[in-house]
Amino acid sequence: MPDFSDLGLQLAWPLAMTLAWMAGELFYRWTALPRIAVYGLAGFVFGNLAAGYLPPSEAKNFMLLANLGFGLILFELGYRINLRWLRNNPWIVATSLLEAACTFAAVYLVAHLCGMERLPAALTASLAMSSSPAGLLRVLNEQGAAGQVTERAMHLTALNCVMAVFTFNIVVGIGVFQTSGDVAHAAASSLLVLVASAGLGALFGALVPLWLRMIDASREGTLAFALAVVLLVAITSVLPLSPVLAALTFGLVARHRRIALSPAQRNFGVLGDLLTVLMFFFVATKVQLEHVSGGIALGLLLVLVRAAVKVSICTLFARVSGISARKGALSGLALTPMAVFAIILMEQTRWIGVDLFDSLAPLAAVMLLLDVAGPILTQRAVVWANETRIGKET
């Protein structure tokens, strides 16, 4: 006789993800709101109901798949970044630098004044600098969005991710590993990781297009790019490098090697869709109810502070960077998603023996709120900017 309890555990993950996908499809058809908001909410419910019953090996395997899905999205975001535009309009870079710095300062100050220790406050602030490429890009692709707000949000997100990884590594280096409080040493170590990660991504970005030209398949590169991302994520998982910057740089260099990625290849087809369900569902299982309930008030306050800073700075720099104040504000609103990026970055620190979840209860509340609300606000931003496929048809 089969052991039905073991069978149930083995089927728990695929069954839960299938139900999450079905719920997301129904939610989208009934409300036209983003599917990924439902995936995250379903993952949070499943993770807390099944806590303590699922084997750790299952979570580890799904984490690797989630990292792969995130790598594919980062590659696509990097592919859609236009360096020439940033050179021609340096105010976009200035917006990103000031917005990220002000976000860090504001979140750190509020968190510390509300009773958080310096290290958790600094870690929370460094992650709050970022915007999640996963939440942003999936919503933009789902809506068929294109225009000034869409392009600006993608470029600001890419820049924010690099600065958040850099700052996060500095804080971890100083606070967690106690490198004698030497900011210069921690900054140099973080910069070395970023340079090595970018170099590895650039190498892939040069070699994969070269291979595609050699076999005369430059217009059919989806599989080659997907396999290269798999290898790149695996390498950065083994080495102490940043898969975020490596995948971003890979896409960026591949774009400027004049390899075309057709609209049909966006999201990497069915593979990308499958990994998206898995990624948004899985990362939400890492947010525990006790963490959320322990920091929900401060978490909500930090969400509001973060959003206010991003919208204010983007609005302030809107006119000098070539758009209206309204579109600047909508660009800042589109940067709301953060959860997937933050959780995956925190999970990667577990590989080096550091568990940050228990000390960051308010951040857990922030991530749950933004996992659900973030994609919805991004969608509203591009809809109000009249940059969606539906908006252009009316």
C-alpha positions in Angstrom: 0.0 0.0 0.0 1.3 3.5 -0.8 2.0 5.9 2.0 -0.6 8.6 1.3 1.0 11.1 3.7 4.3 10.9 1.7 2.4 11.1 -1.5 0.6 14.2 -0.4 3.9 15.9 0.5 5.4 15.1 -2.9 2.3 16.5 -4.7 1.9 19.5 -2.4 4.1 21.9 -4.4 2.9 21.2 -8.0 -0.7 21.1 -6.9 -0.5 24.4 -5.0 1.2 26.1 -7.9 -1.4 24.8 -10.3 -4.2 26.1 -8.2 -2.3 29.5 -7.9 -2.0 29.7 -11.7 -5.7 28.9 -12.1 -6.7 31.5 -9.5 -4.4 34.1 -11.3 -6.1 33.4 -14.6 -9.6 33.8 -13.1 -8.5 37.0 -11.2 -7.1 38.5 -14.4 -10.2 37.7 -16.4 -12.6 39.0 -13.8 -10.7 42.2 -12.7 -8.0 42.8 -15.4 -5.5 43.1 -12.5 -2.1 41.5 -12.7 -1.9 37.7 -12.3 1.3 37.8 -10.3 -0.4 39.5 -7.4 -2.5 36.3 -6.9 0.6 34.1 -7.3 2.3 35.9 -4.4 -0.7 35.8 -2.2 -1.3 32.1 -2.8 2.4 31.4 -2.1 2.1 33.2 1.3 -0.9 31.2 2.3 0.6 27.9 1.2 3.9 28.6 2.8 2.3 29.3 6.2 -0.2 26.5 6.1 2.5 23.9 5.0 5.3 25.2 7.3 7.0 22.4 9.0 5.6 19.7 6.8 7.6 20.1 3.6 11.0 18.6 3.2 13.9 21.2 3.1 15.2 19.6 -0.1 12.1 20.6 -2.0 12.5 24.3 -1.0 16.1 24.2 -2.1 15.3 22.8 -5.5 12.5 25.3 -6.0 14.8 28.2 -4.9 17.2 27.2 -7.8 14.3 27.3 -10.2 13.2 30.7 -8.9 16.7 32.0 -9.3 16.6 30.8 -12.9 13.3 32.5 -13.6 14.7 35.7 -12.1 17.8 35.4 -14.2 15.7 35.2 -17.4 13.8 38.4 -16.4 17.0 40.2 -15.5 18.4 39.2 -18.9 15.4 40.6 -20.7 15.5 43.8 -18.6 19.2 44.3 -19.5 18.4 43.6 -23.1 15.8 46.5 -23.1 18.2 49.0 -21.6 19.5 51.6 -24.0 22.9 53.0 -23.0 22.8 55.7 -25.7 19.6 57.1 -24.2 21.3 57.3 -20.8 24.3 59.1 -22.3 22.0 61.5 -24.1 19.9 62.2 -21.1 22.1 62.0 -17.9 19.2 63.4 -15.9 17.8 59.9 -15.8 20.9 58.6 -14.1 20.8 61.7 -11.7 17.2 60.9 -10.9 18.1 57.3 -10.0 21.1 58.2 -7.9 19.2 60.8 -5.9 16.1 58.7 -5.6 18.0 55.7 -4.3 20.1 57.7 -1.9 17.0 59.6 -0.5 15.1 56.3 -0.2 17.9 54.7 1.8 18.2 57.8 4.1 14.4 58.2 4.7 13.8 54.5 5.3 16.8 54.1 7.5 15.8 57.2 9.6 12.2 56.2 10.0 13.1 52.6 10.9 15.7 53.6 13.4 13.5 56.2 15.0 10.8 53.5 15.3 13.1 51.3 17.3 14.9 49.1 14.8 18.6 48.4 15.5 21.1 50.1 13.2 22.0 46.9 11.2 18.4 45.8 10.5 17.5 49.4 9.6 20.4 49.7 7.2 19.6 46.3 5.6 15.9 47.3 5.2 16.9 50.7 3.7 19.4 49.1 1.2 16.7 46.7 0.0 14.1 49.5 -0.2 16.4 51.3 -2.7 15.6 48.7 -5.2 12.6 48.0 -7.5 11.9 44.5 -8.5 12.5 43.8 -12.2 10.3 40.7 -12.0 7.2 42.5 -10.9 7.8 45.5 -13.2 8.6 43.6 -16.4 5.9 41.0 -16.1 3.3 43.7 -15.7 4.7 45.7 -18.6 4.7 42.6 -20.9 1.3 41.6 -19.8 -0.1 45.0 -20.6 1.9 45.4 -23.8 3.2 48.7 -22.4 5.4 51.1 -24.3 6.1 54.8 -23.9 8.0 57.3 -21.8 6.8 56.1 -18.4 7.5 52.5 -19.4 11.0 53.1 -20.6 11.9 55.3 -17.7 10.6 52.8 -15.2 12.7 50.0 -16.8 15.9 52.1 -16.8 15.4 53.4 -13.3 14.8 49.8 -12.1 18.0 48.5 -13.6 20.0 51.3 -12.1 18.3 50.9 -8.7 19.1 47.1 -8.6 22.8 47.7 -9.2 22.9 50.3 -6.4 20.9 48.2 -4.0 23.1 45.1 -4.5 26.2 47.3 -4.0 24.8 48.9 -0.8 23.4 45.6 0.5 26.8 43.9 0.2 28.5 46.8 2.0 26.0 46.6 4.9 26.3 42.8 5.1 30.0 43.0 5.0 30.3 45.6 7.8 27.4 44.6 10.1 27.1 40.8 9.7 30.7 39.8 9.1 32.1 42.6 11.3 34.9 43.8 9.1 36.2 46.1 11.8 33.6 48.7 10.6 35.9 49.5 7.7 33.5 51.1 5.2 36.3 51.4 2.6 37.2 47.7 2.8 33.5 46.6 2.6 32.9 49.0 -0.3 36.0 47.7 -2.1 34.9 44.1 -1.6 31.4 44.9 -2.8 32.7 46.8 -5.8 35.0 43.8 -6.7 32.0 41.5 -6.7 30.0 43.8 -9.0 33.0 44.2 -11.4 33.6 40.5 -11.5 29.8 39.8 -12.0 29.5 42.4 -14.7 32.6 41.0 -16.4 31.2 37.5 -16.4 27.9 38.8 -17.8 29.7 40.8 -20.5 31.7 37.7 -21.5 28.5 35.8 -22.0 27.0 38.7 -23.9 29.9 38.7 -26.3 30.3 34.9 -26.8 26.6 33.9 -27.2 26.0 36.3 -30.1 29.3 35.2 -31.6 28.1 31.5 -31.4 24.7 32.4 -33.0 26.4 34.1 -35.9 28.7 31.1 -36.4 25.8 28.7 -36.7 23.7 31.3 -38.7 20.9 31.4 -36.1 21.0 35.0 -34.8 17.3 35.4 -35.4 16.4 32.2 -33.4 18.4 32.8 -30.3 15.8 32.2 -27.6 17.0 28.7 -26.6 20.6 29.8 -26.7 20.0 32.8 -24.4 17.9 30.7 -22.0 20.6 28.0 -21.7 23.2 30.7 -21.3 21.2 32.2 -18.4 20.9 28.8 -16.8 24.7 28.4 -17.0 25.3 32.0 -15.8 23.0 31.6 -12.8 24.6 28.3 -11.9 28.1 29.8 -12.0 27.1 32.8 -9.9 25.5 30.4 -7.4 28.8 28.5 -7.0 31.0 31.6 -6.9 30.5 34.5 -4.6 29.2 36.7 -7.4 26.0 38.7 -8.1 23.5 36.9 -10.5 21.6 40.1 -10.6 24.3 42.2 -12.2 25.7 39.3 -14.3 22.3 38.6 -15.9 21.6 42.3 -16.4 25.0 42.8 -18.1 24.5 39.7 -20.2 21.3 41.2 -21.7 22.8 44.6 -22.0 25.8 43.5 -24.0 23.7 41.0 -26.1 21.5 43.9 -27.2 24.4 46.1 -28.2 25.9 43.1 -30.2 22.9 43.7 -32.4 21.2 40.4 -31.7 17.5 40.8 -32.2 15.0 39.4 -29.6 11.6 39.5 -31.3 8.4 40.4 -29.4 7.3 36.8 -29.6 10.4 35.8 -27.6 9.7 38.2 -24.7 9.2 36.4 -21.4 11.0 33.4 -23.0 7.7 31.8 -24.0 6.1 29.0 -22.1 9.3 28.4 -20.1 9.3 32.0 -18.9 5.6 31.8 -18.0 6.1 28.6 -16.0 9.1 29.9 -14.1 7.2 33.2 -13.4 4.4 31.3 -11.6 6.9 29.3 -9.7 9.0 32.3 -8.8 6.3 34.6 -7.5 4.6 31.7 -5.7 7.8 30.3 -4.1 9.3 33.6 -2.9 6.1 34.5 -1.1 6.3 31.2 0.8 9.5 32.6 2.5 7.4 35.3 4.3 6.2 33.9 7.6 3.0 35.0 9.3 4.7 35.7 12.6 7.2 38.0 10.9 4.4 39.9 9.2 2.3 40.3 12.3 5.3 41.4 14.3 6.1 44.3 12.0 2.9 45.2 10.1 2.5 48.8 11.5 6.2 49.8 10.8 6.1 47.9 7.5 3.1 49.9 6.3 4.8 53.1 7.3 8.0 52.1 5.5 6.0 51.3 2.3 4.5 54.8 2.4 7.8 56.5 3.0 9.5 54.6 0.2 6.7 55.3 -2.2 6.6 59.0 -1.3 10.3 59.4 -1.8 10.4 57.6 -5.2 7.4 59.5 -6.5 8.6 62.9 -5.2 12.1 62.6 -6.7 10.9 61.3 -10.1 8.4 64.2 -10.2 11.1 66.8 -9.2 13.4 65.7 -12.0 10.7 65.1 -14.6 10.8 68.4 -16.5 14.6 68.7 -16.7 14.8 65.1 -18.0 12.2 65.7 -20.7 8.8 64.6 -19.5 5.8 66.2 -17.7 5.6 66.2 -13.9 2.6 63.9 -14.2 4.5 61.3 -16.1 7.4 61.7 -13.7 5.1 60.9 -10.8 3.7 57.9 -12.7 7.3 56.7 -13.3 7.9 56.8 -9.6 4.7 54.9 -8.9 5.7 52.2 -11.4 8.8 51.5 -9.2 6.6 50.2 -6.4 7.3 46.4 -6.7 10.2 45.2 -4.5 9.3 41.9 -3.0 10.9 39.3 -5.4 14.2 41.1 -5.7 14.5 41.6 -1.9 13.6 38.0 -1.0 15.9 36.4 -3.6 18.8 38.7 -2.4 18.1 37.7 1.2 17.9 34.0 0.3 21.3 34.3 -1.4 22.8 35.4 1.9 21.7 32.1 3.4 24.0 30.3 1.0 26.9 32.0 2.9 25.4 31.1 6.3 23.5 34.3 7.1 19.8 34.2 7.9 18.4 37.7 7.8 14.6 36.9 7.9 14.3 36.6 11.6 15.8 40.0 12.3 13.8 41.9 9.7 10.1 41.5 10.7 9.0 44.9 9.3 10.7 44.1 6.0 8.7 40.9 5.8 5.5 43.0 6.2 6.8 45.4 3.5 7.5 42.5 1.1 4.0 40.9 1.6 2.3 44.3 1.0 4.4 45.0 -2.1 4.1 41.5 -3.5 0.4 42.0 -3.8 0.0 45.8 -4.2 3.2 46.5 -6.2 2.2 44.9 -9.5 -1.3 46.5 -9.3 0.3 50.0 -8.8 2.7 49.5 -11.7 -0.2 48.5 -13.9 -2.2 51.5 -12.8 0.8 53.8 -13.6 1.1 52.6 -17.2 -2.7 52.6 -17.7 -3.0 56.2 -16.4 -0.1 57.1 -18.7 -2.1 55.7 -21.6 0.8 53.4 -22.5 -0.9 50.1 -22.5 -2.1 48.1 -25.5 -5.7 48.7 -24.4 -5.2 52.4 -23.8 -3.9 52.9 -27.3 -6.8 51.2 -28.9 -9.3 53.5 -27.3 
